[in-house]
Amino acid sequence: MFVRCYLRASTLEQSADRAKEETIAFVKQHDHKIAGFYVENESGTKAARPELERLLNDSHNGDVLLIEKMDRLTRLPYQQWQTLKSRIQEKGLTIVVLDQPMTHLALGVNQPELSAIQQALTSFMLDLGAAMARDDYETRQKRQAQGIAQAKAEGKYKGKQINIELHKNIKTMLTAGLSYTDIQKALKCSRATIARVKKIIMTQT
């Protein structure tokens, strides 16, 4: 059995591997080692995530997919989560979540040795966690939209403010011929931001 740890953050401004030490300590307590970390900055609402896909491709029957919280694995709508869960099950992977103790049993015994009731309860808890993660995302989106609508009504909404200093640095690096990847690594910004700056440059020339 190999333990494969998936770590995710939504944006480049967040640290996707902030939970790495915690997961290492957790697995050590259960007398296992982490075979690999799969770290990426992608939204949990996206079904296509390169590192998660790589983890699935690397996995074998009986391996463990370790995550910090359920929302790190998914914020997908129900049907998309069911599709992802089916792929995980087809690979023979067992999901272990740090903050869901019931899932920790998988690190102590082989999945077939768990009772039918334990397996059913674990599956229910994972589905519940996935549903709560999606609900939290939708609630945040709704509150954000309400806040923007109220700000517009009060004449206070100015939209997303441009980071002038960041745009200036991106422009300088683009002009110097640096690649998107080099700029991303140096400035910790998204490719979309770089593309916007490049578009502005093109309209000015």
Rosetta blueprint (number, residue, H / E / L):
1 M L
2 F L
3 V E
4 R E
5 C E
6 Y E
7 L E
8 R E
9 A E
10 S L
11 T L
12 L L
13 E L
14 Q L
15 S L
16 A L
17 D L
18 R L
19 A L
20 K H
21 E H
22 E H
23 T H
24 I H
25 A H
26 F H
27 V H
28 K H
29 Q H
30 H L
31 D L
32 H L
33 K L
34 I E
35 A E
36 G E
37 F E
38 Y E
39 V E
40 E E
41 N E
42 E L
43 S L
44 G L
45 T L
46 K L
47 A L
48 A L
49 R L
50 P H
51 E H
52 L H
53 E H
54 R H
55 L H
56 L H
57 N H
58 D H
59 S L
60 H L
61 N L
62 G L
63 D L
64 V E
65 L E
66 L E
67 I E
68 E L
69 K L
70 M H
71 D H
72 R H
73 L H
74 T L
75 R L
76 L L
77 P L
78 Y H
79 Q H
80 Q H
81 W H
82 Q H
83 T H
84 L H
85 K H
86 S H
87 R H
88 I H
89 Q H
90 E H
91 K L
92 G L
93 L L
94 T E
95 I E
96 V E
97 V E
98 L L
99 D L
100 Q L
101 P H
102 M H
103 T H
104 H H
105 L H
106 A H
107 L H
108 G L
109 V L
110 N L
111 Q H
112 P H
113 E H
114 L L
115 S L
116 A H
117 I H
118 Q H
119 Q H
120 A H
121 L H
122 T H
123 S H
124 F H
125 M H
126 L H
127 D H
128 L H
129 G H
130 A H
131 A H
132 M H
133 A H
134 R H
135 D H
136 D H
137 Y H
138 E H
139 T H
140 R H
141 Q H
142 K H
143 R H
144 Q H
145 A H
146 Q H
147 G H
148 I H
149 A H
150 Q H
151 A H
152 K H
153 A H
154 E L
155 G L
156 K L
157 Y L
158 K L
159 G L
160 K L
161 Q L
162 I L
163 N L
164 I H
165 E H
166 L H
167 H H
168 K H
169 N H
170 I H
171 K H
172 T H
173 M H
174 L H
175 T H
176 A L
177 G L
178 L L
179 S L
180 Y H
181 T H
182 D H
183 I H
184 Q H
185 K H
186 A H
187 L H
188 K L
189 C L
190 S L
191 R H
192 A H
193 T H
194 I H
195 A H
196 R H
197 V H
198 K H
199 K H
200 I H
201 I H
202 M H
203 T H
204 Q H
205 T L
